[in-house]
Amino acid sequence: MVMHGTDRKSVLLKVYRDTNMDKDFSILSKNRDAFILVDLEGKIEYSSHACEPLLGYSRDTLHQITLNKLFVSDYLNQEQTFFKGREQEKLDNFDAQVQVIEGSILDVNVTSIPIFFEQDYLGAYLVIKDITAIKQNRLAMEREKEYHALINNLSRLSEKQATAGQLAAGIAHEIRNPITAIKGFLHLLMGENVGNRIYFEIINSEIDRIEEILKELMVLAKPNKQKYERVNLQSLLEQVITLMASQALLNDIQIETQFNFTKTCIIGDNNQLKQVFINYIKNAIEAMPKGGMLGINARPLVGGQVRVSITDQGSGIPEDILNQIGQPFFTTKENGTGLGLLVSRQIIKEHKGDLFIESSRNGTTIHVEFPLFSEQ
């Protein structure tokens, strides 16, 4: 009887198994190390005692199956006799997954040790180690790395904001005095000259704009002393809407409100809270140059919070710049300073609130949340 090459190697492997598996190994322990012996067809010819508690299969069962019954098929080559992208005749180490007896998937590390006899490759030892804990540690380390990266980013942002505050103080100090002098002399000229009144008014309005910018810079550099008190949120929002109604009307914008509470209060500085909502409503109006609907919704949340949402029907904020909104001196407006949103975010933070922005091509919604105090 003539044996083909594969049959001959299979017989030789069985001889190797029967000759060597009953002996003690200097490297591998049958009780401590989970390892299997596979032939060239991927059939398991031997398994150590440690395989049973690790994989859940009895050794007799393991000796009746092939690699594709034990390992997740994604890790096996097309013939399912060995591992995808791995050289069978070289020592190798890699991660894979096995299907344990109860049907769950186990993350493992595999060390493949080729078996040779008289220069013939007969099969391989596969040493299997559970790396679930190792993968969990890796995941924990990755999360910790992400956490530290986040802390570093926040630290850099804080430094950036501190630098912006120092810069703002310097700019405000250097500009305020000459602007005061210019404005004073302008008023004198306006009183003495009757003609060209429109030019004086333009100059005066531009000086007023500079002063508004300086005021925002001073808030950024040195916020005013806060006066915390009980603020009726609905009353505050109605006052802000009254202030902004004329600007909305001029821009063909209709304001629609929905307040789902009564006598709901928050604790904060009335003027600063007004400044926050004026800034956001003003931005919503400017986002709709062709007019539209501006929605203001306020409702309590589970957990003792209250949310105010301001929604416009503008073209939205591009995703690549959404995360930059509120950073010092970042603005998408041609004549903007980038300070209004930064100051608003700072005020919200000081009131222990949160800010969320959602945006799409159909518009933008700014959600502001504060801890609420409900009157009895």
Buried (B, 14 or more C-beta within 10 A) or exposed (E): EEEEEEEEBBEBBBEBBEEEBEEEEEEBBBEEBBBBBBBBBBBBBBBBEBBBEBBBBEBEBBBEEBBBBBBEEEBBBEEBBBBEEBEBEEEBEBEBBBBBEEEEEBBBBBBBBBBEEEEEBBBBBBBBBBBEEEEEEEEEEEEEEEEEEEEEEEEEEEEEBEEBBEBBBEBBEEBBEEBEEEBEEBEEEBEEEEEEEEEBEEBBEEBEEBBEBBBBBBBBBEBEEBEEEEBBBBEBBBBBBEBBEEBBEEBEBEBEEEBEBEEBBBBBBBEBBBBBBBBBBBBBBBBBEEEBEBBBBBBBEEEEBBBBBBBBBBBBBEEEEEEEBBBBEBBEEEEBBBBBBBBBBBBBEBBEBBBEBBBEEEBBBBBBBBBBBEEE
